[in-house]
Amino acid sequence: MPTYVDPNACTACQGEHQGPLCVYICPNDLMVLDQDQNKGFNQEPEMCSECYACVKLCPEEAIHVRGLSLIHISEPTRPLYI
């Protein structure tokens, strides 16, 4: 499920010296800063590799995963071995 940014919660990591952390952590460069609203957003949700690095890193917990609202992404995760 792709990620999306709650614009009401996003502060663009105000106070961080490099700006929004999601922009720097996204391995596919999908998270960008909307210059007009000064908010982060996923520019191509269908291309999201679902690594959830942005979700885990967001200090405001403003990034969510569609369909996974009952799962606590901030919990430590373990790889699934098949």
N, C-alpha and C positions, 0 to 999 in steps of 0.2 A: 504494500500500500504506500503510495507516495506521501511525502510530507507536505504540510502547508503551515503558513505562519499566521498566527492570530494578530491582526494589525492593532488591536486594542491593547495587547500585551507587549508587543515588540517595542523596544526602546533603541534599537540599532546598537545595542551594547554600549550605551552611553557611558562615557568614561574610559572605555577601552582605547588604548593608543592606536590600534590598527582598525578600528571600526567593528562592524558586525562579525562576530566570531564564526557564524554559520557560513559566511562568504569564504573565509579562509580554510575551513575544515572540510568543505564539500569536495570529495575526490573527483567529481564529474563537473565541477564549476557550474552547478545549476543554481545555487543560491546566490542572489545578487542583491544589491541595495537599490531600492526604488528612490531615486534622487528627489522626486517631487514630494513623497510622503515621508522620506527618511526612515523607511522600514525595510527589513529584509523580506525576500519572497523567493519562491521556487519558480524559476522562469520556464521550466519544462518538466512538470510533474510526471509525465509519462516516461521520461528518461531516468527517473530516480532509481538508483541501484538498491535502495532500501537498506543502506548501511546504518542509518539513524545516527550518524556521528553528530549531525547538527542538533538533533533532538536531545542527545545526551549532554552536549556542550552549552546549550542555551541557558544563560543565567536567569532569564525571566520565565523559563518554561513556556515560551510563546510558540514553540514549534510543535505541531501535533502530527499524528499519523492517522490518516482516515481509516476508520474501521477498527482501530486498536485502542479505543478510549478506556477500556477496562484494564489494560496492561500497563504496569508501571515501568516505563522504559528506563527510568533512572536507576532501577535496580541493576546489580551486576548481572551480566549475561555470560552464558557459557556456550561454546560451540556445540552444535548438534552433530554427533558422529553417527553416520549411517552405515 
